[in-house]
Each structure stands twice: as structure tokens, then as C-alpha cells.
């Protein structure tokens, strides 16, 4: 049975098209966001940010890229590489790449200034909702580089997508001015640059006299018709206006929030905000199985069964830049609980994205809650996508010491009271609260901030509609698509998070990752058979109601 690509909804309305490798739509969907510089959002299915995914798949995607970088550089030079990841979406990906390199230290940029830690650099991400990045290594020599020829240090820059190249150019320009290197390697899940952007990077490398290599899992281009930004903004405004149902009331807690003493290893930071060394990595690897067993014990005597006898669904939820610690806990929990438990991983974000409850749209539901970590840029909303209505029996919420504040446990925080906007197509029922398990290891001295507790949270009502959204690159004939859509309107579907959107990886101490075979370049663009919002509303209203699937913007 053919399935709907999760970029279909945006592509049909705005004329956006993807062209590239055959597996590109398995990696990416499309959504719309509230952003004056770029209306569309490429939503990764293997990043673990907006789409809950198997932790082993998320970690394996980054680890495999790291192995490819190691093969490119050779063992000796790979051992002298430094890996730099981008906040907020690529902090976990960059760390997994560093793990694949094995002996490389890791640092990620941050938007959180830390008192007492000197800024070693910074750069701008022009199209982002939060543009300024800080570099705050505990050891300033981490970025110093040095050496020539075969002894030269290589800087590996990791982002989830390489769209224009502007962010990478800004980074290299800033760091090369103070710490010049002979070689840089850029790593991304997808390379979506235009031919002009590719030429610009080549010219820039020649200008600074450095070699720049690129390692990606997939590549292609995004075709944006003229006026797409204005049309996208108008479409977001129209969808907002149609979302007339008021936000959901705070949900009474129907299950306890449990703090778990993990036994986080002393002296090991939660990630790479201030630097993460191979020595840290070795200590963490040894401690992960024990921490996973402690979380599993809090999930119940038989953590492999859901409340209705089905396999238990557990979400490990990270917070904004804190992606690596929850990801590794997720991979360890996945191994500890075995194949009978569905473990998924995603993280919250500060990026506002429109939610549309449609199988052809990448962001089906949205949870909104206030920031709880006293951010430097002031209070604001934070979001968790594709979590509501996904049928999770427990949520293991992972925060660091800075974010473990009284606001986190206030009535308006994310687990005591998810503030949701119900989908227009759904008749909403009161969600049932799943248990929340929170973990809180002892904190390391600043600036090595250790993560603090997992927190369990309620499951939404059992009547949730689950829609399979695994995309397919090969477009079926129009008649077959009509039949498929008609079936989707009349039959219950599976939840977005219940279906893996990339080849699965069996958890192991050294996760294997086999990329799918490369296909010849292809173009993915829906036919204009349905372009008006009215048609979408008619289709949505004819689908079976999905109680407990809040959505909206």
C-alpha cells in the first residue's frame, strides 16, 4: 500500500518541490513556520527533534556519518580532529558524529550564556528564529587548531541540513581568522544547496587557502517558486484564523511524576556545550546500562506491556540543546527493554511551527509550554511536536541542572499542564495523563553541567487516531493516490511516531548503520489535484475523529 509523503501538504499549496537522491523524502518532510526569512521548514525524520524516532536510528544516523569522516581522514588525522555541532537541532547529531570518529573531542554552539565561562567565538545563523551562536569551551585550546601537513588539526562542522551554506561560511570565517586550519570537513544529514551556493563555498575555500570536504547522507535541492515566502506567511495566517478552538485547559495530573536517581557518572558533562572528551565518552558508555536499568525499574514490574496489554510505548524527551544525554539514555533503554517495547526519542524546541493534522504534513500536533530555564533572551513559549495523541504510556523527560527549576514543576509547565490546541478535524476528549519519570543525576561543577532527572507524563486518551506517514519517493499514478487517500479517510490509521521513517538499527554497543542504496536523482512534487484549503478541510472533516490528538498553531 502506498503511503503519503509528509511534505505533500506544503508542496501542493506552495509549489515547493524536492529533487535529489531517491531516499530524500524518507529523511525529510515539510512544514510551515512563523519566520520572516524562510516560511518552509525541512523536518528531519532521523534527527530526533520534531519527529519521535527510535533512538538507535537517530544515533546510528550520526554515528555512520562519523565513521565515514574517519575513513575520509584516515585513522591518524581523525584522532586529531575536533567536532563542532550547531545548536539547537544538531547538538546530538554532532555528538554522534564525534562518537563515530572515536577519539575526537566535541563542542557544540549554544544560545545559553554561562557566567564565568569566557566566550571563545561566535557566529550568526541568518535564517534561524534565534540567530546568535556562542562558543563556550571550558578549555579554550580546544578550538586552537595548529600543526601543518599530516599533523594539522581538522575541524569537523556538523549540522542537520546544509541548505545555503551561509551558517557554515560564517563559522569558518570567524574561526579561521583567529585559528586558521588547512582543512575543514562539513557533515550534514542532507545537502540541499543550489548550484550557486556550491560554487560560493568552493570560491570561499580557495580564498582562505583551505581544503573543505563534505560528507552527507543524502543530497538534493529545494525548488521554491517566486513569492513563496509571502504565500507561506499568508497560509500560516489563514490556518491560524481557522484554528478557532481555544487552547486546552491544564490537565489534572492522573499519574505521579517520579524523580529517578540515575547515578550519572561524576565529572561527566551532559553534552558538549563546554566540551566533551574521549575520556568522558568512555566513562559514560560504561555507566549507560546501569542508568537504563534504573529508569526501566521505575516504569513498572513489567515495563514491556502497555496499559491495555499492547507493547508499551515510551518516549524519551530531551530539552532544546540537551539532545545527547537523553539520546544515549534512549538507546540504552531501548536495549534494556528489548523488542517488545516501543521506545522513541524526540526533544523540545524553541522554534514555532504550524501544526496541521494531515498525513501529508510533517508536524501533526503541537504542545506548548513556557520556558523554564530562565533564558537569557527572556521568557517565551517552548514546543514539543508530534507527541500529543501518539499513545505514549510513559514519558522519560530529561533536563539539565540549569533547567531543573521551580518553573519546571509549576502548574503551567510541560508535564503538569500541557497547553494544547486541538485539531479542527478532531472531536477532543480529555487526555489521560501517562506516568512521567524524571531523572536527576548529581550535578557536576559548572561549567560541566550534568543532566538532572527523567520525569514521566500521562498518556493521551486511548482513542487516538494513528496515521502512518512513512513517505515514499516513488509517486504512484494519480488514480492510485486517490484510492489511497480515500482509504485514509475511512479507516483508522497509525500514529506518526509509531512508524519508523528510516531503516531501523538494532541497538548495540557500537550501532551498525547501513545506508539505503542510492537511487538515481528524482524529483518529488505533488500534482496540483488539490490546492485549496477548502479541499483540505473537506478531506479532514471526513476522516474518523481522533480524540486526544490536539493540534494547531
Secondary structure as UniProt FT lines:
FT   TURN            6..7
FT   HELIX           8..14
FT   STRAND          17..20
FT   TURN            22..23
FT   HELIX           24..27
FT   STRAND          28..33
FT   STRAND          40..44
FT   HELIX           55..73
FT   HELIX           75..78
FT   TURN            79..80
FT   STRAND          82..85
FT   TURN            87..90
FT   HELIX           91..101
FT   STRAND          105..108
FT   TURN            115..116
FT   STRAND          121..124
FT   TURN            126..127
FT   STRAND          132..135
FT   HELIX           140..143
FT   HELIX           149..151
FT   STRAND          155..162
FT   HELIX           166..178
FT   STRAND          183..191
FT   HELIX           195..208
FT   STRAND          211..223
FT   TURN            226..227
FT   HELIX           228..242
FT   STRAND          257..260
FT   TURN            266..267
FT   HELIX           278..298
FT   TURN            301..304
FT   TURN            307..308
FT   STRAND          313..319
FT   TURN            320..321
FT   HELIX           324..337
FT   TURN            339..340
FT   STRAND          342..349
FT   TURN            359..360
FT   STRAND          366..370
FT   TURN            376..377
FT   STRAND          381..385
FT   TURN            388..389
FT   STRAND          394..397
FT   STRAND          399..400
FT   HELIX           401..403
FT   HELIX           406..409
FT   TURN            411..412
FT   TURN            414..416
FT   STRAND          419..420
FT   TURN            424..425
FT   STRAND          435..439
FT   TURN            446..447
FT   STRAND          451..452
FT   TURN            462..463
FT   HELIX           478..490
FT   HELIX           496..498
FT   STRAND          522..524
FT   TURN            528..529
FT   HELIX           533..542
FT   TURN            547..548
//
